[in-house]
Amino acid sequence: IITFDAPAVIHVLKDKRGISHPDIDAAISAHNIILTAHSLGLGTCYIGFIASTAPYVPAVKKMLKIKYPYEIVTSICVGYPKLKYDKPVPRAKASTDWIE
């Protein structure tokens, strides 16, 4: 239910021992996954609830065999959308002023 019956779910993990900002690095990676999937015609949806402090999180970690030092930052449902929801944004031609 929580993954909306998606055909694939990508779990983005961080290494808690990481230097600098592993949460930010994982978020940037997740966003790049979203952009790449979109360019391939796939639909995506962030599911941050899986990484929350909900009572079932230990069961999810056990099922996925996620152990220290790794931790789920976010999850991404991926699949082909049932309808085409993406359209180009209408734009006026940009005006150009030439300075000589």
N, C-alpha and C positions, 0 to 999 in steps of 0.2 A: 504494500500500500504506500509506504513512504517514498518509494522510487517511481511511483506512477506507472508501474508495469513496463518500465523502460527496457529495451532489449539489451542495453549495456549501461553499466555504471562505472565511472572512473573515480577512484578514491585518491585524492591528493594527500600525500603524507609529508610530514617534516621529520627531520632527525632532531630530537630535542637537544642533542649535544652540539648542534650547528652553531657556528660563529656568526656574528653580525645579526641579521634579522630573518631567521628561518620562516617565520609566519608570512612576512612580506614576500620572500622568495617563492614560497608555495603559492601565495595568492597571484603573483605575477605569472607563474607557470600555469595555474588554473585558467587565468584569463587568456593566455596564449592558446590553450587547448580549446576554449570556447571560440576564439576567432578562427582557428584552423578548421574546426568542425563546421562552423558557419560557411567558410569558403568552399567546403565540400558538399554543401547543401543539407547538412545535418542540423537538427534542432537540438538544443541543449537546455538544461535547467540546473542551476545550482541548488544543492540540497545541503544546507549547512546544519540542519537539524541532526543529521547522523553524527556530526562531530561535537554536538552539544553535550551537556551534562545529564541528558536524559537517562533514566534508570536502565535502559536496554543497551547502552553503549558498551559495557563490558562483554555482553553476549555477541555484539557485532564484531568487536575486536578479536574475540576468541574464534568466531566463525571464519574470519579473514586471516587468522594467525598473525595478527599484528602485535608485536611485543616491543618492549623497551629496546631502543630509544626512540621508536617511531610512534607517531601520533597522527590521527586523521585531522586535517585542517578543514577540508571541505570535500564534498562529493559532487559529481556532475553526471546527471542522466543524459544519455545520448541516444538519438534515434532519428529516423526519417519522419518529418512532420506530416500529418494527415492532410494538411492544406498548405498552400503557398501563402505565407504571411508577410513575406519580405518584398517590398517594392522600392524602386528608386525614389528618392526624395525629389519632388519637382523643384527646380532651381531656375532663377532668371539668369540670363547671360550676364556675366560680370562686366561692369563698365571699366574701361581702361582710359586713364588720362596719360597722354604722352608728354613728357617735358623735354624740350630740346634746348 
